[in-house]
């Protein structure tokens, strides 16, 4: 069973809810704060990722099959033709 206090509180909340214009509901200050925190976190993550990516030193080594083909083609092209 509901007490008189809880019934009175619910009555006040119901009338407060009816006073809002249902077509003009906005996220308000809390929505802005949450959005700003998420934006700041993404910015910090991107900054950290950029710093870590600058540390990467990567030189791609050719695969075995490609290295042999390119070396033989280069040596064939470099040899003078006699004839």
Secondary structure, DSSP 8 states (H G I E B T S, - for coil): ---HHHHHHHHHHHHHHHTS-TTS---HHHHHHHHHHHHHHHHHHHHHHHHHHHH--------HHHHHHHHHHHHHHHS----
